[in-house]
Amino acid sequence: KEASINFIKPGQSDLFAEFEITDGMLDEIYQMTRNGEKCFPEFITHVKDKQGNVVSEVQRKLYVRKKPQYREEEAVTEVP
């Protein structure tokens, strides 16, 4: 959906970034999208050099929504 990069200082060597999505985050996204709702989770990752110094910060917003064929049907209750 969108992303931004905050450059903190120039990278003078190889750079590394680790992206982590925990099971808890996945469960939360699943619950928010189970009936076809849209979800916009945001993640922040630090890009580091070989010495572990942060050279930039990446902010990423994703668009998550189940395809129609995978959405759970809402329970319909009949009123007598």
Secondary structure as the mmCIF struct_conf table of DSSP 4:
data_model
#
loop_
_struct_conf.conf_type_id
_struct_conf.id
_struct_conf.beg_label_comp_id
_struct_conf.beg_label_asym_id
_struct_conf.beg_label_seq_id
_struct_conf.end_label_comp_id
_struct_conf.end_label_asym_id
_struct_conf.end_label_seq_id
STRN STRN1 GLU A 2 PHE A 7
BEND BEND1 LYS A 9 LYS A 9
BEND BEND2 SER A 13 SER A 13
STRN STRN2 LEU A 15 ALA A 17
HELX_RH_AL_P HELX_RH_AL_P1 ASP A 23 THR A 33
TURN_TY1_P TURN_TY1_P1 ARG A 34 ASN A 35
BEND BEND3 GLY A 36 GLY A 36
STRN STRN3 CYS A 39 CYS A 39
STRN STRN4 GLU A 42 ASP A 49
TURN_TY1_P TURN_TY1_P2 LYS A 50 GLN A 51
STRN STRN5 VAL A 54 LYS A 61
STRN STRN6 VAL A 64 VAL A 64
HELX_RH_3T_P HELX_RH_3T_P1 PRO A 68 TYR A 70
BEND BEND4 ARG A 71 ARG A 71
HELX_LH_PP_P HELX_LH_PP_P1 GLU A 72 VAL A 76
#
